[in-house]
Amino acid sequence: MVGIRSHAVLSSSSNAREFKVVLDNGTLYVDQALAEALGWTPTQTQGVSLTLSGWEPHYFAIARTGTDSDLLARGTVESSRNPAVQQMLEYLKDR
């Protein structure tokens, strides 16, 4: 399999864990520990719905669809489009 190897830190919270993943031809391959962290269980026959939210160039999150984490990620992206939020971030960036 030819692909891109990458790793990511999920967050800076005390529950954060780091995982290695492989991206190949548009498919992200993960190990069982990451799959279970995202809500998959070995006995289920259906997949887990995930949502990828992003605010380029530096904020991207994958979360189980409909969870608090998903809603927070989506809210962050929506807020990023707010001109008042953008202005405040520019102000803070220069400090």
C-alpha positions in Angstrom: 0.0 0.0 0.0 1.4 3.4 -1.0 0.2 6.2 1.1 0.9 9.1 3.4 1.9 8.4 7.0 0.9 11.0 9.6 0.2 11.4 13.2 -1.9 13.8 15.2 -2.5 14.9 18.7 -6.2 15.0 19.4 -6.2 17.8 21.9 -4.3 19.1 24.9 -6.7 17.7 27.4 -5.8 15.0 29.9 -7.6 12.5 27.7 -5.6 13.3 24.6 -3.8 10.3 22.9 -1.7 10.2 19.9 -2.3 7.8 17.0 -0.5 7.0 13.7 -2.7 6.7 10.6 -2.1 6.0 6.9 -3.9 7.9 4.2 -4.0 6.0 0.9 -6.0 6.9 -2.2 -8.5 9.0 -0.2 -9.0 6.4 2.6 -7.7 6.9 6.1 -6.6 3.7 7.8 -6.5 3.6 11.6 -5.7 1.0 14.2 -8.3 -0.7 16.4 -7.5 1.6 19.4 -8.4 4.7 17.4 -11.4 3.1 15.9 -12.7 2.2 19.4 -11.9 5.7 20.6 -14.2 7.0 17.8 -17.0 4.8 18.9 -16.5 1.6 16.9 -17.0 -1.8 18.8 -15.7 -5.2 17.7 -19.2 -6.7 17.8 -21.0 -4.2 15.6 -21.8 -4.9 12.0 -22.3 -1.3 10.8 -19.8 1.5 10.6 -19.5 4.7 12.7 -20.6 8.0 11.2 -17.8 10.6 11.5 -17.8 14.3 10.6 -14.7 16.2 9.4 -14.8 19.9 10.2 -12.2 22.4 9.2 -11.0 26.0 9.4 -7.9 26.3 7.2 -5.1 26.5 7.6 -4.8 25.1 11.2 -8.0 23.7 12.6 -9.4 20.3 11.5 -11.3 17.9 13.6 -12.9 14.5 13.1 -15.5 13.5 15.6 -18.4 11.0 15.9 -21.4 12.6 14.2 -23.9 14.2 16.6 -21.6 14.1 19.7 -20.7 17.2 21.8 -17.3 17.1 20.2 -18.8 17.2 16.7 -21.1 20.1 17.7 -18.1 22.0 19.3 -16.0 21.5 16.1 -18.8 22.7 13.9 -19.5 25.7 16.1 -15.8 26.6 16.0 -15.9 26.5 12.2 -19.1 28.5 12.0 -17.6 31.1 14.5 -14.5 31.4 12.3 -16.7 32.9 9.5 -18.0 35.6 11.8 -16.4 38.9 10.9 -16.3 40.0 14.6 -14.5 36.8 15.6 -12.0 37.2 12.7 -11.3 40.8 13.7 -10.7 39.7 17.4 -8.4 36.9 16.3 -6.4 39.3 14.1 -6.2 41.7 17.1 -5.0 38.9 19.4 -2.5 37.6 16.8 -0.6 40.9 16.9 -0.3 40.9 20.7 
